[in-house]
Amino acid sequence: MSMFRYLTAGESHGQSLVAITEGMVAGLPLDEAYICSDLRRRQCGYGRSSRMRVERDEAKIISGVRFGLTIGSPIGLIIQNRIWAEWTEIMSIAPSDTRVDPITCPRPGHADLPGMTKYKTSDIRPILERASARETAARVAVGAIARRFLEEFDISIYSHTVAIGHCRAKVSPNIDWNKVDASALRCADIEIEKAMMAEIDKAKDAGDTLGGVSEIIATGVPVGLGSHVHWDRRLDGRIAQAVMSIQAVKGVEIGSGFKLATSEGSQAHDIIKAIKQQPHPLSRGTNRAGGIEGGITNGQPVIVKAAIKPIATLGKPLASIDLSTGKKATAHYERSDICVVPSAGVVGEAMLSIVLADAMLEKFGGDNIKETLTNFNNYNKSILSR
């Protein structure tokens, strides 16, 4: 990312998570309550672990904001880990004489074994702490800043659960997002939600976990973000990389995605038609492209699906090897979610917001939100007058 970038730091059971963002314009209204609302949405969802009852994630802004407005300098955020009080010896930063037993039985499907091999450690703890999806709380906080910026341009980001296990929702073209937010699984199909919850209960009783599919949608996105001229400027590629980077995501689809591979060309593309409404004089009859053609947004909603695998930490652990003895063992178990699909959707919203905010700043520039808005409005006028 070139215009809006960020870094996160922190471990799952460390003192806190930290995020630093750079590139946000000055003059944008921003407060901690706005960021915390997204953090709370990330923590919700049927099938989450007991830790969600312990943590009450709140992001403290420590720089980059004055009198409720961004000032153009890096924005620093801290999210305290409440669970830290119970982990001060295990996760001590200073050298300690306290005996801490190493974790030596890696989990299939997790970063444990490749991470141990790469960083040459005989203890899985340093790997699992950073590889944990706890890190996504910092991403959601950064994504909230990006979302707040996008709101100035009437761009909105949503997500909903499309599938959990073998249960798949029937999705209406007109989704009631208030009902989605009120749903325990962030599912628009109330009837199938009941079956999804039953599947989660069944998996929990079996000591197993479940994955699924989340759909992330951005509306109000203008024509012209991204570019066709280089591989790393294609917006669909940037979105795919961002969403794929979310822990447990193993597949990303833009628009109709894989379905297009089995469709004839006449049924795979979106017919262009003229209309008389802003902000663009041309529209489409469908949106199979998911709002992006040739790496460039086309004015339609940007639609992304994320395939989320079942969590690798199982209540009935899979077979593994104890690396300290070389003998057969079961994988390490500490605590586990049963299903994270609804929460992964909220993280997907954050990642899509970050990519779109970066693309908007790349396209429209500016050091103050008023300047960026002026550039944006002038661009839209130029489209209509061509």
N, C-alpha and C positions, 0 to 999 in steps of 0.2 A: 504494500500500500504506500502511496506516495504523499497524499495530502493529510489524511486523518489516520494516524497510526497509534498503536498502544502496546504496552508490555504488561504482563501480569507476573506476580511472584507470590510464593507462599505454598505451604504444604497442607494436606488435609487436616492433620492434627497439630499444626504449628500454631503460633500465636495469632496470626491474622493472614488475610489475603491482601495484596497490594496491587493497585493498577495505576499506571500513568498514561494519560492520553496526550497527544500532541497534535496541533493543527486545527483545533476548533476555533472558529471565529469569535471575536469579541462581541459583547452586547446581547448574547443569547440568554434569556431567562432560564435559570436552572437552580433547583434546590434539592436537598437530600431526600425529602419526602417523595419527590417524583421518582428518583432512582430506586428508593426502597419499595415502591409499589410493584416494580418489575421483579425485584428480588423475592418478594413474597409470592408472586405468581410462580416463580421457579421452584419454590419449596413445596408447592401443592401437588396433589395427584394421588389417586388411589394406588397403593402398592409401594409407596415410598418407605424407606427404612425408619427406624426409631430416632435416628439423628435429627430428622426434620421436626421432631417434637422438642428437641433440645435447643437447636439453633433458631434464632430470630434475626435473620440477616438484615443488617443495616449498614449502609455505606456512609462513611464520614468523609466529607470533602475537606481536604487539607490544603489545597492550593488551586489557583486558577479561576476562582470565583470571588467577587467582591460585591457586597450589597445585592446579592441575588442575580448578578449578571456575570457571564464569563468575561475574562479580561484579555483573552488571546494567548495567554501563557499556558504551559502544561497543567492539566487538571490531575491532581493526585487524589486517590481514593483509598480508604482503608476499610476492610470488613473484618471485624474481630471474630475469631473462632471461640465460641463460648466453651466448647469442649476442651480447650487448651488446659484448663485448670487440672484436668485428670491426666494430662499427658506431659507434664513438665519434665519428668525424669526420662521418659522414653524419647522425647523430642528435644532434649536439652541442647542448647546451642553451645554452651561451654563444655569442656571436658568434664567427665563425671566418673566417679568410682562406683556408681551404682551398676550392678549387674543387670543387663538387659539382654534377654535371650534373642538371638537372631531368628528371623523367619527364613526358612530354607526350603519350603515346599511350594514352588511356583504354581500359579493358576493357569490352566490352559485358556487361551483367548485374552489374556491380560498382558501388560507390558513387563511382567515380572521377569521371565527368563531372558528375553532379548535385552532388557534393560540391565540386568545383572551382568550379562556377558559383555555388553558394550562398555559399562562403567566400571567393570572389574571389582564388584563388591560381592561378598559372601552372604550379605543380608539383603533380603528383598525390601525391607522397610524404606530405604531412601528412594527406591523406584516407585513403589505403590503410593507413597505420600504425594508425589508430584503428578503421577499419572492419573490420580483419582479425579473423578468428575466434580469434586468439590471446587476445583479450579474454575469451573464454569460460572460460579457466583461472581467472580471478578469480571468475566466476559459480559455477563448480563448487566452489571453496573456500567461498564463502558458502552454497551449497546443502548442503555437508557439515555446516555448523553447523545448518541447518534440519533436515536428515535426523536428526542426533543428537538434536535436540529431539523430533522425531516418534517416534523409537524408544521414548521414555519412555511413549508411549501405544499401543505395539504397532502403530504404522503403519509399513508398509514400502513402499519405492519401488523399482521395477525397470524395466528397458527391454530390448527385444530388436529385432533387425532383421527386419522383415516382408518387405521387398523391396529389391532393388538392380537397377536397370535393368529388364529384362523378366523377371527371375527373382523369383518370389514363393514364400515359404515356406509349408508346410503347418503350421499352428499347432495344437498340442494344447491342450485346456483346462487340462491340468496341466503347466505348463512347469517343467523342471528348471533352476533359475536358476544352479546351479553349472556345468552344462554350457554355459549361455549365457556366463558369465564366462570359461570356458576356450576359447570359440570365437574364432577370429581375426576374425570378423565379428559377434560377439554374436548369432548366429543359432541358434535352437532346432532347426532342421531341418538335420541334418548333410549329407544328400544334396544338398539345394539349395544349401548353402553352397559345395560344390565348383563348381557351375555359376556361382555368384556370383563366386567368385575367378577363374574363367576369363574372365568378362565384364570384370572389372577389369583383368586382364592384357591383354585385347584392346584395351580403351580406352587403356591406357598405351602400348601399341605404336603406336596410331594418334595419339598426342598428344592424346587426348581425356579427358573426365572423365565420371563417372556419379553419378546421384542415387539416391534410393530412399525408403523409408518406414520409420520407426522407431515402435514402439509403447511407450508409457510407462504403467505400471500402478501404482496405489497401493492397497494392501490395508489393511484395518483402519480405514478412514476412518469416523468416526462420522456418524450422522444429524444434519443441522442446520447444517452449515457453509455460509456464504453466505446470500443472501436473495433473495426475489422482488420486494422493494418498490422498488428503484431499479436502473437499468441498470448502474451501476458496482459494485453489491454482488452481482450475479449471479456465482456462482463459476465457472460455465463460461466466461463472458466474460473473467474475470480470468485463468483458465488459458490460454484461447486467445491473449490478448494476450501473456502471458509466453512461451509456446512460439513464437508467431509472431515474437517479437523475436530469436530465435536466428538468427545469420547463416545464410543459404541456405535457411531454412525458408519455403516459399511456400504452405503449406496446413496447416490444423489441423482435426482431426475428433474429436469427443467421442462415445464409444460407436460405434454403427453408422453415425452421421453421414450421409454422402451416400447410402448404401444405403437409408436410410429414405425418401428422396425418391421412390423408385420402388416403395415397399411400400404395401400397403393398411394402414389404421389397425389392423385386427385383427391384423396381423403386425408392427406397428411398436413396440408397447408391451409392458411387462413386467407380467404378471399378478401380483397381490398374493395371497399365501397366508400362513396362520398357521403359526408354528413355536413350539417350546418351548425356545429357546436364547437365550442372551445374545449381543450386548448389545441386541438389538431383537426384539420379539415377532412382527414381520412380516417376510416375506422375498419374493423374486421368483423366478419360474421361469427367467427369462432376465435379461440385462443389456444390452439394446439401448440404453438411455439412458446407458450408461457411468457409472453411479453418481451422476448428477445429474439432477434433475427440477425445472423452474421456477427454476433457478439455485441450488438447494439440494441438498446431498448427501443420498442416501437410504439409506445404509448398505451399498450394494453397492460393489465395487471401482471406483475412478475410472480410466477407460480413455481414453487420449488417443493419437491418431496424429499424427505430424508428417511432412509431405511435404517432402523435402529435394531441392532442385534440384541439378544438376551444378555443381561449382565453376566460377567464371567465369574463372579463370586456367588457360589451356590450353597444353599443350606445343607444339601447333601453333596459335598465336594466331589469333583471328578478325580480320576486317578492321576497321580503325578509321581515325581521322584524327589526324595529328600536329598538335596544336593550336598548335605554335610556327610551323608553316609553312602549315597549312591543306591540306596534301597528303594523299593516301591513304597509309595505313601499316598495319602490323599492331599489334595490341594489345600492351601491355607484358607481359613474362613475366619472373618472377624465380625462383619456386619454387612448386610446386603439389602439393597432394594430388590423388590420382586419385578417391578416394571417401572421404567423411567420415561416412557414415550411422551406423556403429557409435558413433563419438565423439559425433555429434549426439544420439544416444539418451542418452548419459551426461549431456550438457548439459541435455537435456529432463528427466531425473530431477532435476537441480539446480533447474530452474525450477519444476517441479511441487512439489518440496519447499518452496521458498521461499513459493509461494502458499498451500500448505496450512498451513505454520507460521504465516503471517500470519493465516489464517482461524481457526486453533485459538486463537491469542492473542486475537483479536478476540472469539471466542465464550466463552472460559474465563478470560481475564485472568490476573492474578496477577503478583507481582514476584519470586517465588521458585518454582522448579519444584515444590516440595511444595504450594504454594498452588494452582498451576494443576492439578496432579494431583487435589487434593481437590475442586476445582470440577468437574473432568471426571468423577470417580467419582460425585459427587452427581447430576450431570446424567443419567448412565446409569441410576442407581437410580430417578430420577424417571420415566424413560421406561418402565421395567418395571413401575412401580407405578401407572401412570395408569389 
